[in-house]
Every structure is written in C-alpha cells, then in structure tokens.
Amino acid sequence: MNNIISDYPNAIYLGLILVFLIINFFSNNRDGFFTIVKYLSIWIIIALLSLIAYSYRYELQSVKEKVTRELIPGTSTHDRKTRKLILTRAQDGHFYLNSIINNQKIRFLIDTGASDIALNLNDARRIGVNIKKIKFDKIYHTANGKAYGASVILDHLIVNNVKFKKVSASIMSSKMGISLLGMTFLNRLEKFEFKSNNLILYY
C-alpha cells in the first residue's frame, strides 16, 4: 500500500511532462492541433451518446421490443418480473404466437373461439408425429361443418423461454393454413387480457 502511495508523485510528474510535450508539439504544428481537437470532439460525442444510451437503456429496450413485435408477427416480449408475455396485433387484425415444440418452430394463430390447440398436418409431421399411426376419432363442429382430430399430448411447448409441460392438443385431418392456439392453452394461464393493440398472457 505504501509503495502505491509513494508512486503517486512520480506518476503525476510524468503526466505533467507528457502534457507539456503534447502541448509543445501541437503548438508548433497548427494542423496537428486542429486534428487532435477534431478527433477529441468525436470521442467526446461518442462518450456522451453512450452515456445517454446507458441512462435510457430500459426505455430503449422497450422501444426495440415493440418495434420487433410490430415487424415480426408472433414475436412476444417476455416480462419476467410480472410473469407475462406481450403480443402485438398483426396487420391482418389477428394475434400470432411463435413457439417451439420438439425443437421445431411452430407459429400459431390465437383463436379464443377454438376449444383446443389444433395442429395442422404439416406442423404435426415437423414435430415428429407419425400421421399413419394416429386415429382421427375426435369430432369438432366448426363453421365449415364437422372436422376430425386426433388427440395427442405435447411433452412441452416453449414460448419465449417459458416452458409449458404436458400440453394437450389435437391434430386435424382437414387442411388448415395455420395451426390454432385455442382455449386449452389459454386456460392454463393465470389470465389473459386484451389491452389496446396488445394481448397480454400472464403465466
């Protein structure tokens, strides 16, 4: 500790000499002086911008997440403190949710009018279901008439690092453009609410 303290005068002395040499050099070189002022100004501006960005980092993160939700339908914001997932309404007026099932990315259309999670055949194949070995013995009454589904239990469904285990779903035999996320999933949540242009899922 004493050695460190005793080194302070030497460091100050060397620092003063260095400052003197720099001033002497640039006083004899006008172009060099303006060059160092220019670059020093640039670094000061960079430092100020970095300080501002750090000071407003949480606000900027919120803006980034909102823009991402607007540009990429199905993207959710995860607020761990309040245990909620926030979705933004897509341009077509619907809410979409991106998930991971068996390491496969599956996009759902959230449908509060659907009773179950309804997977289309393509998504079912992607997550490893052998379509030939399931029975479509569950009847659904839809706006287009009767539809048949096969009941399955998904080991897990992950949404933005939130894992939902043992999720019941149905694989639909009829053609569907996109899989549906219905009340079977929504009822597992603590609650969900529509607020402004967002759908908030509390888990």
N, C-alpha and C positions, 0 to 999 in steps of 0.2 A: 504493500500500500504506500509506504514511504517513498519507494523508488518511483512509483507512478506520479506522486505529487511533485517529486523533485524534477521530473521530466517536463512538467508544465512550462517553466520559464524557457527552457530550450526550444520547446515546440512553438511558443509564442514568438520567440526571437527569430526562428527560422521562417515562420509565417510572415513576419514583418519584412524580412529580407526578400521573400518571394513576391509579396505585394509590391514592394519598391521596384524590383526588377521588371515586373509586368508593366507597371505604370511608366517606367522609364523607357521600356521598349516601344510601347504603343504611343507614347508622346512624340517619339521620333518617326513614327510611321502612321500617318493620318489614316491611310486606307485600312491599315490593320486595326486601328482603333474603332472605326465605324463597323468593321466586320465583326469584331467581338461584341459590340453593342447590339448589332442585329441578331446574332445568334443567342446572345444572352436574353434578349427580348422574347425570342421564340421559345426558349426554355421556360421563361417566367410564365408565358401564356399557357404552355403545356401544363406546368405545375398548377396554375390556377384552375384550368379546366378539370384536371384530375381531382383537385380538392372539391370542386363543385359536384363532380360526378359521385365522389365518395359520400359527400354530405347528403345527396339526394338519391342514394343507391336504392333504397326501398321503393321510393316513388318511381324511379326509372325501371325497376324490375317489374312493378305493377303495370306500367305502360307497355313494356315489352311483352308481357304475358297476354295482355288484352289484344294487342296487335296480332300476336300469334294465333289466338283463338279466332280472330276475325278472318285471317288469311287461310287458316287450315281448319276446315270444319271437322269436329270430332276431338280436337285438341282440348284438353282440360287443364285448369290451373288447380294445383293441389295446395291448400292451406292447411298445414299440419297442426297449427296451434288450435284452430277451431274445428279441425277434422271435417273438412268439406272439399268437394270438388266443384268447380265452377265451369259451366259450359255456356257458350255464346250461340245464339240462334244463327243458323246459316242463311245465306241469301234466299234460299227457297222456302224459308219460314220454319224449317224443321230443326230439331236438335239431333246431333250425331255424337257418338261416343266411340273413341278408339280404345281398343282393349287388346290384351294378349292372352291367348288360350293355347296351351301346349306349344309355346314358343312361336306361335303364328299370330300376326297382326290381323285382328278382325274388327271391322267397322260396323257399328250398329246404328240403326235409326231408332231413337227412343219413341216408343208408342205407348201412351198411357191407356189406349183402348185395347191393347193386346194383353191377354191374361198371362202368357208365358214368354220366355225367351225363345224365339223362333229362329233357328239356324237354317239357311238355305243349303242346298245340296253341295254347292261348291265350297262353302266355308266348312261344312261338315267333313268333307274329304280332306281339306287342308289341315284340319286339326287331328287327322288320323282315324276317323270313323270309317269302318267298313260298311258301306251302304247296303251291300248284299246280305249282311248278317243281322240287320235290324228289321223290326216289324212296324209298319205304319198302321197302328191299331188305335190311335187316339184321334177322336173326331173333334174338329173345330167348326163352328158356324161363323162364317165370315160374310162380308158384304157381297162377295162373289159366289156364295154358296158354301157347300161343305169342303173342308180341307182335312187332310190326314197327316198326322205327325207320329214320330217315334220318340218315346221318352228316353232321355239319357241324363246322366249325372256328370257334370263337368268337374274334374278334380279341382280346378281353380280358374278364376277369371281375374286378370290383373288390369287395373285402371290407374295409370299414373303412380305406380309403385304401391298401390293399395290392393292387397290380395283378398279376394272373396273365395272361400273354400266351399267345396261340395255344392255347386250351383246346379239346380235342376233346369233342364231345357228340353226343347223338342226340335227334332229335325223334320222339316217339312218336305213332303213328297212333291208338292206342286212347285212350279217355277217362281222364284222370288228374286227381285233385283238386288235386294239388300236384306241382311238379317235384322230381325227386330228385337229390341230390348223392352220387354213388357213388365207387367206388374210383379211377376215372380222375382225379378231383380229389385225393383223399386221398393217392394215391401220389406226387403231385407235391410233397408237403410233406416237410420234413426228417423229421418224425414226428408222430404224434398219439397222445394218451392220454386215457383216461377217469379222472378223479380226483374222488372224492366225487360231487358233483352237477354237475360240470363236464366239458366236453370241451375239451381244450386242443390247438390246432393250431399246430405250430411250422413256420415257413416259412423 
